[in-house]
Amino acid sequence: MAVKGQRFQNYAEEIKLKAIEMYINGEGSYNSLSADLGLRSSTQLKN
């Protein structure tokens, strides 16, 4: 749950596009791709 004044992590457009391409090409699951790219959660790829 978010706390008042909390700042959220933002990721560069290139990382997001790379993750999408990797997922479409079957290079891994949401969980494995988020770990490979250093994302905090696989949910960030789904939204």
Contacts in CASP RR format, 6 or more apart in sequence:
PFRMAT RR
TARGET T0000
AUTHOR 0000-0000-0000
METHOD contacts of the structure
MODEL  1
MAVKGQRFQNYAEEIKLKAIEMYINGEGSYNSLSADLGLRSSTQLKN
2 8 0 8 1.000
9 40 0 8 1.000
11 39 0 8 1.000
11 44 0 8 1.000
15 37 0 8 1.000
15 39 0 8 1.000
18 37 0 8 1.000
19 33 0 8 1.000
19 34 0 8 1.000
19 37 0 8 1.000
19 39 0 8 1.000
19 45 0 8 1.000
20 45 0 8 1.000
22 28 0 8 1.000
22 33 0 8 1.000
22 36 0 8 1.000
23 30 0 8 1.000
23 33 0 8 1.000
23 45 0 8 1.000
27 33 0 8 1.000
29 42 0 8 1.000
30 42 0 8 1.000
30 45 0 8 1.000
30 46 0 8 1.000
31 42 0 8 1.000
33 39 0 8 1.000
33 42 0 8 1.000
33 45 0 8 1.000
34 40 0 8 1.000
34 41 0 8 1.000
34 42 0 8 1.000
34 44 0 8 1.000
34 45 0 8 1.000
39 45 0 8 1.000
END
